[in-house]
């Protein structure tokens, strides 16, 4: 039996609850049912939402069932994390999947997307977030994108599902197509993940990305020089309009503040340089956090409903 750090995983499961939603009890069975066949996906016409699927080559996808499939099935007990929850990770990446069974049936897979669609999750943030999981939705048990603040780090203790092997739990099956790619099937839908893109005909995986606000389409301000690096393009994303002169003025004031930060300031405000002045709150997250948050720089005036940022 594979050894897991149970205490850490129990804490992880609680956090994962916001991302991996429960499946209706009617989707649960008492045995490993055969899952729905993998469908051949066609590229989405909605651009960003397809996460560049049309440009991605999936060279090893499971598109049909055969007698040899059962030979690749692993013993699910070797992948039991705790209780009725099973999980695995891919051999050469932090991506992986969690599958719950019985009345606690749930499903989510971590995916590292090159062009993540933006999703709304009011339990985590009032702003659209870059998708990093594929999960079952709560209402209709359809696949959809979601966001997990844990990213892929909580998969480190999971057992590796070797390339070519398949884990089946109560009608949900996932196959490690390679050391960095996978395909999964529920009873009604399927998806493939490889090379930083998800490919599927599932309606929930082909929805248009959430938008930050209508103001984001109105104003784009290029050539904003910050303290370091190349000039940035700022996008107005608040509910109240701003012109580029005001964007430059606020950016310049923040730049002066962080340029003159002392070591004591860094200790107090952190590496993201979160500072408040004249009703504004500005920050410049680290490179790693910028990928998660979706921006490299942002300023917000909540009292005026103004906001602008530089997308990462």
C-alpha positions in Angstrom: 0.0 0.0 0.0 1.3 3.4 -1.0 2.1 5.6 2.0 0.4 9.0 2.3 0.7 11.8 4.8 -2.9 11.5 6.0 -3.0 14.7 8.1 -1.8 16.9 5.2 -4.2 15.2 2.8 -7.2 15.7 5.1 -6.5 19.4 5.2 -6.1 19.4 1.5 -9.4 17.7 1.0 -11.2 20.4 3.0 -9.6 23.1 0.7 -10.4 21.1 -2.4 -14.1 21.1 -1.5 -14.4 24.6 -2.9 -13.2 23.3 -6.3 -14.3 19.7 -6.6 -18.1 19.8 -6.3 -20.3 16.9 -5.3 -21.9 14.8 -8.0 -25.6 14.0 -7.7 -26.2 10.7 -5.8 -27.8 9.2 -8.9 -24.3 9.2 -10.6 -22.9 6.8 -8.0 -22.9 3.0 -8.3 -21.7 0.2 -6.1 -19.0 -1.0 -8.6 -16.6 0.3 -11.2 -19.0 0.8 -14.1 -17.7 1.2 -17.6 -17.5 4.9 -18.4 -18.9 6.6 -21.5 -16.7 6.3 -24.6 -14.2 9.0 -25.3 -15.6 11.4 -28.0 -13.5 12.9 -30.8 -13.3 16.6 -30.0 -13.5 19.4 -32.5 -11.8 22.7 -31.9 -14.0 25.3 -30.2 -14.9 28.4 -32.2 -14.7 30.6 -29.1 -11.0 31.3 -29.2 -9.6 31.6 -25.7 -12.1 29.2 -24.1 -10.8 26.3 -26.2 -7.4 26.9 -24.6 -5.6 26.7 -28.0 -7.0 23.2 -28.6 -7.0 23.7 -32.4 -3.2 24.2 -32.2 -2.5 21.2 -30.0 -1.6 17.8 -31.3 -2.9 15.0 -29.1 -0.9 12.0 -30.2 -2.1 9.4 -27.8 -5.8 9.7 -27.0 -8.2 7.0 -25.9 -11.0 7.2 -28.4 -12.6 3.8 -28.2 -13.0 0.8 -25.8 -11.3 -2.5 -26.5 -10.8 -5.8 -24.8 -7.2 -4.8 -24.0 -8.4 -1.8 -22.0 -9.1 -3.9 -18.9 -5.5 -5.1 -18.9 -4.4 -1.5 -18.3 -6.7 -1.0 -15.3 -4.9 -0.6 -12.0 -6.2 -1.8 -8.6 -8.0 1.3 -7.3 -7.2 0.3 -3.7 -3.6 1.3 -4.4 -4.8 4.8 -5.1 -7.1 5.2 -2.2 -6.1 8.4 -0.4 -8.5 8.2 2.5 -12.1 7.1 3.0 -13.8 6.9 -0.3 -11.5 9.3 -2.1 -8.9 8.2 -4.7 -6.2 10.2 -6.4 -3.2 10.0 -8.7 -0.6 12.3 -10.3 1.2 12.1 -13.6 4.8 10.9 -13.6 6.5 14.0 -14.9 4.2 16.8 -13.7 2.3 18.1 -10.8 -1.0 17.5 -12.6 -3.3 14.8 -11.4 -6.9 13.9 -10.5 -9.1 13.3 -7.4 -12.1 11.0 -7.6 -14.6 10.4 -4.8 -17.0 7.5 -4.7 -20.3 6.5 -3.0 -22.5 9.4 -1.9 -19.3 11.6 -1.8 -18.8 11.2 -5.5 -16.7 14.1 -6.7 -14.1 14.6 -9.5 -11.5 17.2 -10.4 -8.2 17.2 -12.3 -5.4 19.8 -12.0 -4.4 21.1 -15.4 -1.7 23.6 -16.3 -3.1 25.6 -19.2 -1.1 27.8 -21.6 -4.2 30.0 -22.2 -6.5 29.4 -19.2 -10.1 30.6 -19.6 -11.3 33.0 -16.8 -13.9 31.6 -14.5 -16.0 33.1 -11.7 -15.9 31.6 -8.2 -17.4 33.8 -5.6 -16.3 31.5 -2.9 -12.7 32.5 -3.7 -12.7 35.9 -5.3 -15.0 38.6 -6.7 -12.8 38.8 -9.8 -12.5 36.2 -12.7 -9.8 33.7 -12.0 -7.5 31.7 -14.4 -8.8 28.1 -14.6 -6.5 25.4 -13.4 -8.8 22.4 -12.8 -11.4 20.5 -14.8 -14.2 19.3 -12.5 -17.8 18.1 -12.4 -20.3 20.9 -11.9 -22.8 20.7 -9.0 -26.1 21.3 -10.8 -26.0 19.0 -13.8 -22.9 16.9 -13.3 -21.3 18.3 -16.5 -17.6 18.9 -16.9 -16.5 22.5 -16.5 -13.4 24.6 -15.7 -12.7 25.7 -12.2 -10.0 27.2 -10.0 -8.1 25.8 -7.1 -5.9 28.1 -4.9 -3.8 25.0 -4.1 -2.7 24.7 -7.8 -0.8 21.4 -8.3 1.2 21.3 -5.0 -1.3 19.2 -3.1 -0.7 16.3 -5.6 2.9 15.7 -4.4 2.0 12.8 -2.1 -0.3 11.0 -4.6 0.7 7.8 -6.2 1.9 8.0 -9.8 -0.3 6.6 -12.5 2.1 5.2 -15.0 1.7 6.0 -18.7 -0.8 3.7 -20.3 -2.5 2.8 -17.0 -6.2 3.6 -16.2 -7.9 4.2 -12.8 -11.6 3.6 -12.7 -13.8 4.6 -9.8 -17.6 4.3 -9.9 -18.0 5.0 -13.6 -15.3 7.7 -13.8 -12.1 6.7 -15.5 -8.8 8.5 -16.1 -5.9 7.3 -18.2 -2.3 8.5 -18.1 -1.8 8.9 -21.8 1.9 9.8 -21.2 4.0 11.1 -18.3 2.5 14.6 -18.8 -0.9 14.0 -20.4 -4.2 12.4 -19.5 -7.7 11.7 -20.6 -10.8 11.2 -18.4 -14.3 10.0 -19.0 -17.4 10.4 -16.9 -20.6 8.6 -17.6 -21.7 11.3 -20.1 -18.6 13.4 -21.1 -14.9 13.2 -21.6 -11.8 15.4 -22.1 -8.2 15.1 -23.1 -5.3 17.2 -21.6 -1.9 17.5 -23.2 0.7 20.2 -24.0 -1.0 22.9 -21.9 -4.5 22.6 -23.5 -7.8 20.8 -22.8 -9.8 19.4 -25.7 -13.4 18.3 -25.3 -16.9 18.5 -26.7 -18.4 18.9 -23.2 -20.5 22.1 -23.3 -19.2 23.2 -19.9 -15.7 23.3 -21.2 -16.6 25.4 -24.2 -18.2 28.4 -22.4 -17.0 31.9 -23.0 -14.5 33.2 -20.5 -15.7 35.4 -17.7 -14.8 39.1 -18.2 -13.5 41.4 -15.6 -15.9 44.2 -16.6 -17.2 46.1 -19.6 -14.8 48.8 -18.9 -11.9 46.5 -19.8 -12.9 46.8 -23.5 -13.0 50.6 -23.4 -9.5 51.6 -22.4 -6.0 50.2 -23.0 -3.0 52.3 -22.0 0.3 51.1 -23.5 3.8 52.4 -22.6 3.4 52.7 -18.8 6.9 52.7 -17.4 7.2 51.2 -14.0 10.3 51.0 -11.7 11.9 48.1 -13.5 11.7 46.3 -16.8 10.0 47.1 -20.1 7.0 49.5 -20.2 3.6 47.8 -19.5 0.2 48.0 -21.1 -2.4 48.7 -18.5 -6.0 47.6 -19.0 -8.9 49.5 -17.3 -11.0 46.9 -15.6 -13.1 48.7 -13.0 -16.7 49.6 -13.2 -15.9 53.4 -13.4 -14.1 54.7 -16.5 -10.5 56.1 -16.4 -8.4 57.8 -19.0 -4.8 56.9 -19.7 -3.5 60.2 -18.1 -5.0 59.1 -14.7 -3.6 55.6 -15.1 -0.1 57.0 -15.7 -0.4 59.4 -12.8 -1.4 56.6 -10.3 1.2 54.3 -11.7 3.9 56.9 -11.4 3.0 57.7 -7.8 3.1 54.0 -6.9 6.4 53.6 -8.7 8.0 56.4 -6.7 6.8 54.7 -3.5 8.2 51.2 -4.2 11.4 52.6 -5.6 12.1 54.2 -2.2 11.1 51.2 -0.1 13.5 50.3 2.7 14.2 46.8 4.0 11.8 47.6 6.8 9.1 48.4 4.3 9.7 45.1 2.5 9.4 43.2 5.8 6.1 45.0 6.6 4.5 45.1 3.2 5.9 41.9 1.6 7.6 41.2 -1.7 4.4 42.1 -3.6 4.8 45.7 -2.5 1.2 46.2 -1.5 0.8 49.9 -0.7 -2.1 52.2 -0.1 -2.1 55.9 -1.0 -4.7 58.6 -1.8 -7.5 56.0 -1.7 -5.6 53.6 -4.0 -4.3 50.1 -3.2 -1.6 48.9 -5.6 0.5 45.7 -5.8 3.0 44.0 -8.0 3.0 40.2 -7.3 6.0 37.9 -7.7 6.4 36.1 -11.0 4.9 32.9 -9.6 1.9 34.6 -8.1 1.4 36.7 -11.3 0.7 33.5 -13.2 -2.0 32.5 -10.6 -3.5 36.0 -10.2 -3.5 36.8 -13.9 -1.8 40.1 -13.7 1.7 41.6 -13.1 0.5 44.9 -11.6 -2.8 46.2 -10.3 -4.2 49.3 -8.7 -7.7 49.5 -7.2 -9.8 52.4 -5.8 -12.8 50.7 -4.2 -14.4 53.9 -3.1 -14.5 55.1 -6.7 -15.0 51.8 -8.4 -11.8 52.3 -10.4 -9.3 49.6 -11.3 -6.5 49.0 -13.8 -4.0 46.2 -14.3 -1.4 44.7 -16.5 -2.4 41.2 -17.6 0.3 38.5 -17.1 
